[in-house]
Amino acid sequence: MAEYNRALKSLIKARFGSESEMARQVGRSRQSISKMTRKGRSPKISELNWWAEVLGTSVAMVVDAFQTAQ
């Protein structure tokens, strides 16, 4: 079973309260959000930019969140 990226989940919780709420507000499925919050694959640059915009944070902070997961 994959582990969750705690740094990324804490950014989501601070901004939206939950992955489900984030998915609703940004118009994506909860599953698509969950795939990225689980450790496994590295995001594309376009995805990093999207996450930073949606979470209202810097790309550097999002990159750090993904790097701590690996």
C-alpha positions as CSV (number, residue, x, y, z in Angstrom):
1,M,0.0,0.0,0.0
2,A,1.4,3.4,-0.9
3,E,2.1,6.0,1.7
4,Y,0.7,9.4,1.6
5,N,2.7,12.5,1.0
6,R,2.2,14.2,4.3
7,A,3.7,17.6,3.3
8,L,1.3,17.8,0.3
9,K,-1.7,16.7,2.3
10,S,-1.0,19.3,4.9
11,L,-1.0,22.0,2.2
12,I,-4.3,20.6,0.9
13,K,-5.8,20.5,4.4
14,A,-4.8,24.1,5.2
15,R,-6.4,25.4,2.0
16,F,-9.4,23.1,1.4
17,G,-9.9,21.0,4.5
18,S,-9.8,17.7,2.5
19,E,-8.8,16.1,-0.8
20,S,-12.5,15.7,-1.6
21,E,-13.3,19.4,-1.1
22,M,-10.3,20.3,-3.2
23,A,-11.5,18.1,-6.0
24,R,-14.9,19.6,-5.9
25,Q,-13.6,23.1,-6.0
26,V,-11.1,22.6,-8.8
27,G,-13.4,20.3,-10.9
28,R,-11.3,17.2,-10.7
29,S,-12.0,13.7,-9.4
30,R,-11.0,12.8,-5.9
31,Q,-9.1,9.9,-7.3
32,S,-6.9,12.2,-9.5
33,I,-6.0,14.2,-6.5
34,S,-5.3,11.1,-4.4
35,K,-3.0,9.7,-7.1
36,M,-0.7,12.7,-6.6
37,T,-0.8,12.7,-2.9
38,R,0.3,9.1,-2.8
39,K,4.0,8.5,-3.1
40,G,4.8,6.9,-6.4
41,R,5.5,9.1,-9.4
42,S,7.1,12.4,-9.9
43,P,4.8,15.2,-11.2
44,K,5.4,17.0,-14.5
45,I,6.4,20.6,-14.5
46,S,2.9,21.6,-15.6
47,E,1.4,19.7,-12.7
48,L,3.8,21.5,-10.2
49,N,2.6,24.8,-11.6
50,W,-1.1,23.7,-11.3
51,W,-0.6,22.5,-7.7
52,A,1.1,25.8,-6.7
53,E,-1.7,27.9,-8.3
54,V,-4.5,25.8,-6.7
55,L,-2.9,25.7,-3.3
56,G,-2.0,29.4,-3.4
57,T,1.6,28.8,-2.7
58,S,5.0,28.9,-4.5
59,V,6.2,26.3,-6.9
60,A,9.2,25.9,-4.7
61,M,7.0,24.9,-1.7
62,V,5.2,22.4,-3.9
63,V,8.5,21.0,-5.2
64,D,9.7,20.6,-1.6
65,A,6.5,18.8,-0.7
66,F,7.0,16.3,-3.5
67,Q,10.7,15.9,-2.8
68,T,10.2,15.1,0.9
69,A,7.9,12.3,-0.2
70,Q,10.7,10.5,-2.1
